[in-house]
Amino acid sequence: MRLEVDWTRCDGHGLCAQLLPEAIWLDEHGFPVLREREMGEGFAELRDARRAVAACPVLALRLERSTAHAR
Ligand code: SF4
């Protein structure tokens, strides 16, 4: 699983970075920067990522299956 941001929705208030600081940072403008590493099913981090997704006030953050973004 991998975190993705819909930039057309994100308002840059940074709630996601507060909830998941190990995977999301804020840039100098307050917009999220996502860590590239995958999140494995069953890890506590994935549970926390789901919480961050649910907490995004504009539904800009989502978890996507990594295979959809294979290069
Ligand atoms: S919580 Fe949602 S709107 Fe706020 S910075 Fe994160 S992705 Fe953007």
Residues whose N, C-alpha, C, O or C-beta is under 5 A from the ligand:
A	BS01	SF4	C10 D11 G12 H13 G14 L15 C16 G30 P32 C56 P57 V58 A60 L61
